[in-house]
């Protein structure tokens, strides 16, 4: 394939990606705005008009900001590729580092410089999302100092974990011959499995405090539920999520003997014991149906295909020149191939999103059905209503937007499959 063909295919996909995102986002915003002033009939007895309007306004604010992010993201991607940004960075790093650091050092510095610049370009959007949108709707509880500390800790953790992995990958690309991508895939799988083990005990505590669940009544109820479901965990923990956000959640984390159950303190403050049990039963449903394993297998399958494709593309000079980069003549091109592939993949991968979202929504229904068999389905319904309200999730999303993006079913579909929540017949005030 010629360089011109690479350029044409990439440009067409980039344009289609941008137009599809804009079309979906504007559909969502129009649909939510049109239903802002009327609570859907199924929720008229349980959701106030004030809460419904807040959810609509929150969705619209995020949607408008998302449009700006989509446009700026496309411009940045174009700048890195066809407009020569990565090529210019490579020339500068090559001249600076190759004579002193050698081929591997040069490549590590190139990827590090790219990641630092990309991270700095992302910072304004992260700051606006936290201190403008989230704060405007009462969700943000972070201080500027805490936000900066999180950014620095995230960068440090990324360096400690990422640089050894990157070194191994670049070494394999240069030393393992034609099948380097298969060895790299094996290393990538091992890294992800290792991360599942070390994240709960080594990484997560760098950002939040985790304390044992001290409510003995709730603890016993949760342990009884896990025993009924044949599930064991290393411990039950409460995370200080309220330090950063008013959003509530609960999750399982870890692998094998490192599995643990984590509740946000905001979740425990909002839900009753029966509702917490029902939410946990839903999460246990994911394990009972092996959804976690299925997602891991899917991730590995996609990474296998992606690395095989990169293995084929990285040997063709047209791949580099077609995306705006002149390949090196006196140094390895492995880091350049990785960065170009990482940049070019999102516009193509975007169109797989609906398939993954559909599978995820089916998993949520299956987990809900399991929760209704193991706990109180009405308690699960009331918990979902509370979480939708607390997280300002819109009750009137656009159906096309849902089918493309939503990893969880809309509240209307999800609650229709559950027993009525307690108090469903009590009218809500506006």
C-alpha positions as CSV (number, residue, x, y, z in Angstrom):
1,X,0.0,0.0,0.0
2,X,1.3,3.4,-0.9
3,X,1.9,6.3,1.5
4,X,-0.9,8.2,-0.3
5,X,-3.3,5.4,0.4
6,X,-2.4,5.4,4.1
7,X,-3.0,9.1,4.2
8,X,-6.3,8.9,2.4
9,X,-7.7,6.0,4.6
10,X,-6.6,7.7,7.8
11,X,-8.0,11.1,6.8
12,X,-11.3,9.5,5.8
13,X,-11.6,7.6,9.0
14,X,-10.6,10.6,11.1
15,X,-13.3,12.7,9.4
16,X,-15.9,9.9,9.8
17,X,-14.9,9.6,13.5
18,X,-15.3,13.3,14.2
19,X,-18.6,13.6,12.3
20,X,-20.0,10.5,14.0
21,X,-19.1,11.8,17.5
22,X,-20.6,15.2,16.7
23,X,-23.8,13.7,15.3
24,X,-24.3,11.4,18.3
25,X,-23.5,14.1,20.9
26,X,-25.9,16.6,19.3
27,X,-28.6,14.0,19.1
28,X,-28.2,13.2,22.8
29,X,-28.3,16.9,23.8
30,X,-31.4,17.7,21.7
31,X,-33.2,14.7,23.1
32,X,-32.3,15.5,26.7
33,X,-33.2,19.2,26.3
34,X,-36.6,18.3,24.8
35,X,-37.5,16.2,27.8
36,X,-36.0,18.4,30.5
37,X,-39.3,19.8,31.9
38,X,-41.2,16.5,32.2
39,X,-40.4,13.6,34.4
40,X,-41.0,10.3,32.5
41,X,-44.2,8.7,33.7
42,X,-42.5,5.5,35.1
43,X,-40.6,7.8,37.4
44,X,-43.2,10.4,38.2
45,X,-43.8,9.0,41.7
46,X,-40.1,8.6,42.7
47,X,-38.1,11.3,41.0
48,X,-38.7,15.0,41.5
49,X,-38.8,17.5,38.7
50,X,-35.9,19.4,40.3
51,X,-33.7,16.3,40.3
52,X,-34.8,15.5,36.7
53,X,-33.8,19.0,35.6
54,X,-30.5,18.8,37.4
55,X,-29.7,15.6,35.6
56,X,-30.6,17.1,32.2
57,X,-28.5,20.2,32.9
58,X,-25.6,18.1,34.0
59,X,-25.8,16.0,30.8
60,X,-26.1,19.1,28.6
61,X,-23.1,20.7,30.3
62,X,-21.0,17.6,29.8
63,X,-22.2,17.2,26.3
64,X,-21.3,20.8,25.3
65,X,-17.9,20.4,26.8
66,X,-17.5,17.0,25.1
67,X,-18.0,18.6,21.7
68,X,-15.1,21.0,22.4
69,X,-13.0,18.0,23.5
70,X,-13.9,16.0,20.4
71,X,-12.9,18.9,18.2
72,X,-9.7,19.7,20.0
73,X,-8.8,16.0,20.2
74,X,-9.1,15.7,16.4
75,X,-7.0,18.8,15.9
76,X,-4.3,17.5,18.3
77,X,-4.3,14.1,16.5
78,X,-4.0,15.8,13.1
79,X,-1.2,17.9,14.5
80,X,0.8,14.9,15.8
81,X,0.4,13.0,12.5
82,X,-0.2,14.7,9.1
83,X,0.9,18.1,10.2
84,X,4.3,16.8,11.4
85,X,4.2,17.2,15.2
86,X,5.6,13.7,15.9
87,X,8.1,14.0,13.1
88,X,9.4,17.3,14.6
89,X,9.6,15.8,18.1
90,X,11.4,12.7,16.7
91,X,14.0,14.8,14.9
92,X,14.7,16.8,18.0
93,X,15.0,13.8,20.4
94,X,17.1,11.9,17.8
95,X,19.7,14.6,17.6
96,X,19.7,15.2,21.4
97,X,19.7,11.6,22.7
98,X,21.0,9.1,20.1
99,X,24.7,10.0,20.5
100,X,24.6,9.9,24.3
101,X,21.9,7.4,25.2
102,X,22.1,5.0,22.4
103,X,19.2,3.5,20.4
104,X,17.2,2.2,23.3
105,X,17.7,5.3,25.4
106,X,16.6,7.5,22.4
107,X,13.4,5.5,22.0
108,X,12.6,5.6,25.7
109,X,13.1,9.4,25.7
110,X,11.0,9.8,22.6
111,X,8.0,8.0,24.1
112,X,8.5,9.8,27.5
113,X,8.5,13.2,25.8
114,X,5.4,12.4,23.8
115,X,3.5,11.2,26.9
116,X,4.6,14.3,28.9
117,X,3.4,16.7,26.1
118,X,0.2,14.8,25.6
119,X,-0.4,14.8,29.4
120,X,0.1,18.6,29.5
121,X,-2.2,19.1,26.6
122,X,-4.9,17.1,28.5
123,X,-4.6,19.0,31.8
124,X,-6.8,22.0,30.9
125,X,-9.7,19.7,30.0
126,X,-9.3,17.7,33.2
127,X,-9.2,20.9,35.3
128,X,-12.3,22.3,33.6
129,X,-14.1,19.0,34.0
130,X,-13.3,18.9,37.7
131,X,-13.4,22.6,38.9
132,X,-16.1,23.9,36.5
133,X,-18.6,21.2,35.5
134,X,-18.3,18.8,38.5
135,X,-18.1,21.7,41.0
136,X,-21.0,23.6,39.4
137,X,-23.3,20.6,40.0
138,X,-22.1,19.9,43.5
139,X,-20.0,16.8,42.8
140,X,-16.4,18.0,43.2
141,X,-14.9,17.9,46.6
142,X,-11.3,18.2,45.6
143,X,-9.1,21.1,46.4
144,X,-6.6,22.5,43.8
145,X,-3.8,21.1,45.9
146,X,-5.3,17.6,46.0
147,X,-5.8,17.7,42.2
148,X,-2.2,18.7,41.6
149,X,-1.0,16.0,44.0
150,X,-3.1,13.4,42.2
151,X,-1.6,14.4,38.8
152,X,1.9,14.1,40.2
153,X,1.3,10.8,41.9
154,X,-0.4,9.5,38.7
155,X,2.6,10.5,36.6
156,X,5.0,8.9,39.1
157,X,3.1,5.6,39.2
158,X,2.8,5.6,35.4
159,X,6.6,6.1,35.2
160,X,7.4,3.4,37.7
161,X,5.1,0.8,36.1
162,X,5.2,1.9,32.5
163,X,8.9,2.5,31.8
164,X,10.0,-1.1,32.6
165,X,7.2,-2.4,30.5
166,X,8.1,0.0,27.7
167,X,11.8,-1.0,27.9
168,X,10.8,-4.7,27.6
169,X,8.5,-4.0,24.6
170,X,11.1,-2.0,22.7
171,X,13.8,-4.6,23.4
172,X,11.5,-7.4,22.1
173,X,10.7,-5.3,19.0
174,X,14.4,-5.1,18.3
175,X,15.6,-8.5,19.4
176,X,12.8,-11.0,18.9
177,X,12.6,-10.9,15.1
178,X,9.5,-11.2,13.0
179,X,7.4,-12.6,15.8
180,X,8.2,-9.9,18.3
181,X,4.5,-8.9,18.4
182,X,3.6,-12.4,19.8
183,X,6.2,-12.2,22.5
184,X,5.0,-8.6,23.3
185,X,1.4,-9.8,23.5
186,X,2.5,-12.4,26.1
187,X,4.3,-9.8,28.1
188,X,1.2,-7.5,27.9
189,X,-1.1,-10.2,29.1
190,X,1.2,-11.0,32.0
191,X,1.5,-7.3,32.9
192,X,-2.3,-6.9,33.0
193,X,-2.8,-9.9,35.2
194,X,-0.1,-8.7,37.5
195,X,-1.7,-5.3,37.7
196,X,-5.0,-6.9,38.8
197,X,-3.1,-8.4,41.7
198,X,-1.0,-5.4,42.8
199,X,-3.5,-2.6,42.2
200,X,-5.7,-3.1,45.2
201,X,-2.9,-3.3,47.8
202,X,-0.1,-1.2,46.3
203,X,-1.6,1.4,43.9
204,X,-5.1,2.3,45.0
205,X,-4.0,3.2,48.6
206,X,-1.7,5.9,47.1
207,X,-4.8,7.9,46.1
208,X,-7.5,6.9,48.7
209,X,-7.8,5.6,52.2
210,X,-9.3,2.1,52.6
211,X,-10.6,1.1,56.0
212,X,-12.3,-2.2,57.0
213,X,-16.1,-2.1,57.0
214,X,-16.9,-1.4,60.7
215,X,-20.7,-1.7,60.6
216,X,-21.0,-5.2,62.1
217,X,-24.7,-5.7,61.0
218,X,-23.9,-4.8,57.4
219,X,-20.7,-6.8,57.5
220,X,-22.6,-9.9,58.6
221,X,-25.2,-9.4,56.0
222,X,-22.6,-9.0,53.2
223,X,-20.7,-12.0,54.4
224,X,-23.9,-14.1,54.5
225,X,-24.7,-13.0,50.9
226,X,-21.2,-13.9,49.7
227,X,-21.4,-17.3,51.4
228,X,-24.7,-18.0,49.7
229,X,-23.2,-17.0,46.3
230,X,-20.0,-19.1,46.9
231,X,-17.8,-16.0,46.7
232,X,-14.8,-15.2,48.9
233,X,-12.8,-12.0,49.2
234,X,-9.7,-10.8,51.0
235,X,-11.7,-8.2,52.9
236,X,-14.5,-5.7,52.9
237,X,-13.3,-2.1,52.7
238,X,-14.8,1.4,52.8
239,X,-13.0,4.0,50.5
240,X,-13.0,7.7,51.3
241,X,-14.5,8.6,47.9
242,X,-16.2,11.7,49.5
243,X,-12.8,13.4,49.7
244,X,-12.9,13.9,45.9
245,X,-16.4,13.5,44.7
246,X,-20.1,13.2,45.8
247,X,-20.6,10.3,43.3
248,X,-21.3,6.9,44.9
249,X,-20.2,3.5,43.8
250,X,-19.1,0.0,44.9
251,X,-16.8,-2.4,43.1
252,X,-14.8,-5.6,43.3
253,X,-11.1,-5.4,42.5
254,X,-8.2,-7.8,42.4
255,X,-7.6,-11.3,41.1
256,X,-7.5,-14.6,42.9
257,X,-6.7,-14.3,46.6
258,X,-6.2,-10.5,46.2
259,X,-10.0,-10.0,45.5
260,X,-11.6,-7.4,47.8
261,X,-15.0,-5.6,48.0
262,X,-14.8,-1.8,48.1
263,X,-17.7,0.5,49.1
264,X,-17.6,4.2,48.6
265,X,-18.4,6.0,51.9
266,X,-20.9,8.1,49.9
267,X,-22.7,4.9,48.9
268,X,-23.0,3.7,52.5
269,X,-24.3,7.1,53.6
270,X,-27.0,7.0,51.0
271,X,-28.3,3.4,50.8
272,X,-30.0,1.2,53.4
273,X,-28.5,-2.2,54.4
274,X,-30.9,-4.0,52.1
275,X,-30.0,-1.7,49.2
276,X,-26.3,-2.2,49.8
277,X,-26.8,-5.9,49.8
278,X,-28.7,-5.8,46.5
279,X,-26.0,-3.7,44.9
280,X,-23.4,-6.1,46.0
281,X,-25.5,-9.0,44.7
282,X,-25.5,-7.4,41.3
283,X,-21.7,-7.2,41.4
284,X,-21.5,-10.8,42.4
285,X,-23.7,-11.6,39.4
286,X,-20.9,-10.4,37.2
287,X,-18.6,-13.0,38.8
288,X,-21.2,-15.7,38.7
289,X,-21.7,-15.2,35.0
290,X,-18.0,-14.9,34.4
291,X,-18.4,-11.4,32.9
292,X,-15.0,-10.3,34.3
293,X,-13.2,-13.3,32.7
294,X,-15.1,-12.6,29.4
295,X,-13.9,-9.0,29.4
296,X,-10.4,-10.0,30.1
297,X,-10.5,-12.5,27.2
298,X,-12.0,-9.8,24.9
299,X,-9.2,-7.4,25.9
300,X,-6.6,-10.0,25.1
301,X,-8.2,-10.8,21.8
302,X,-8.2,-7.2,20.7
303,X,-4.6,-6.7,21.9
304,X,-3.6,-9.8,20.0
305,X,-5.2,-8.5,16.7
306,X,-3.8,-5.0,17.3
307,X,-0.2,-6.1,17.9
308,X,-0.4,-8.5,14.9
309,X,-1.5,-5.6,12.7
310,X,1.3,-3.4,14.1
311,X,3.8,-6.2,13.4
312,X,2.7,-6.1,9.8
313,X,2.5,-2.3,9.4
314,X,5.8,-1.5,11.2
315,X,7.9,-3.0,8.3
316,X,6.4,-0.7,5.7
317,X,7.9,2.8,5.2
318,X,4.5,3.9,3.7
319,X,3.0,3.4,7.2
320,X,5.2,6.1,8.6
321,X,5.3,8.6,5.7
322,X,1.6,8.2,5.1
323,X,1.0,9.4,8.6
324,X,3.4,12.3,8.5
325,X,6.6,10.9,9.8
326,X,9.9,10.2,8.1
327,X,11.3,6.9,9.3
328,X,14.8,6.9,10.8
329,X,17.7,5.9,8.7
330,X,20.3,5.7,11.5
331,X,18.2,4.5,14.5
332,X,15.4,2.0,15.2
333,X,11.8,2.9,14.3
334,X,10.1,0.8,16.9
335,X,9.1,3.6,19.2
336,X,7.8,5.6,16.2
337,X,5.7,2.7,15.1
338,X,4.2,2.3,18.6
339,X,3.4,6.0,18.8
340,X,1.9,6.2,15.3
341,X,-0.2,3.1,15.9
342,X,-1.4,4.4,19.2
343,X,-2.4,7.7,17.6
344,X,-4.1,6.2,14.6
345,X,-6.0,3.4,16.4
346,X,-8.8,5.4,18.2
347,X,-10.6,6.6,15.0
348,X,-10.7,3.0,13.7
349,X,-11.5,1.5,17.1
350,X,-14.4,3.9,17.6
351,X,-16.6,2.0,15.3
352,X,-16.3,-1.2,17.4
353,X,-17.8,0.7,20.4
354,X,-21.4,-0.3,19.8
355,X,-20.6,-4.0,19.8
356,X,-18.7,-3.7,23.1
357,X,-21.5,-1.5,24.6
358,X,-24.2,-3.9,23.6
359,X,-22.4,-6.8,25.3
360,X,-21.9,-4.8,28.4
361,X,-25.6,-3.9,28.6
362,X,-26.5,-7.6,28.3
363,X,-24.1,-8.4,31.1
364,X,-25.8,-5.7,33.3
365,X,-29.2,-7.3,32.8
366,X,-27.9,-10.7,33.7
367,X,-26.3,-9.4,36.8
368,X,-29.5,-7.6,37.8
369,X,-31.5,-10.9,37.3
370,X,-28.9,-12.7,39.5
371,X,-29.2,-10.0,42.2
372,X,-33.0,-10.4,42.3
373,X,-32.5,-14.2,43.0
374,X,-30.0,-13.6,45.8
375,X,-31.4,-10.4,47.4
376,X,-34.4,-8.1,47.4
377,X,-35.1,-6.9,43.8
378,X,-37.2,-4.0,45.1
379,X,-34.2,-2.9,47.1
380,X,-32.0,-3.1,44.0
381,X,-34.6,-0.9,42.1
382,X,-34.7,1.7,44.9
383,X,-30.9,1.7,45.1
384,X,-30.6,2.3,41.3
385,X,-33.0,5.2,41.5
386,X,-31.0,6.8,44.3
387,X,-27.7,6.3,42.5
388,X,-29.2,7.7,39.3
389,X,-30.4,10.8,41.2
390,X,-27.1,11.2,43.2
391,X,-25.0,10.8,40.0
392,X,-27.4,13.1,38.0
393,X,-27.8,10.4,35.3
394,X,-30.4,11.5,32.8
395,X,-33.6,9.4,32.6
396,X,-34.2,10.5,29.0
397,X,-31.1,9.6,26.9
398,X,-31.3,9.4,23.1
399,X,-31.9,5.8,22.0
400,X,-29.2,5.9,19.3
401,X,-26.7,7.5,21.7
402,X,-27.5,4.7,24.2
403,X,-27.0,1.9,21.6
404,X,-23.6,3.4,20.6
405,X,-22.1,4.4,24.0
406,X,-24.0,3.2,27.0
407,X,-22.2,0.3,28.9
408,X,-25.2,0.2,31.3
409,X,-28.9,0.0,30.2
410,X,-30.9,3.3,30.7
411,X,-32.8,3.4,33.9
412,X,-36.2,3.0,32.2
413,X,-35.1,-0.4,30.6
414,X,-33.3,-1.6,33.7
415,X,-36.0,-0.8,36.2
416,X,-38.7,-2.3,34.0
417,X,-37.1,-5.7,34.5
418,X,-37.0,-5.3,38.3
419,X,-39.7,-5.5,41.0
420,X,-41.1,-2.0,41.8
421,X,-38.9,-0.1,44.3
422,X,-40.3,0.6,47.8
423,X,-42.4,3.6,47.8
424,X,-42.9,3.7,44.1
425,X,-46.5,4.7,44.4
426,X,-45.7,7.8,46.6
427,X,-45.9,11.0,44.5
428,X,-42.7,13.0,44.4
429,X,-42.8,16.7,44.9
430,X,-41.6,19.1,42.2
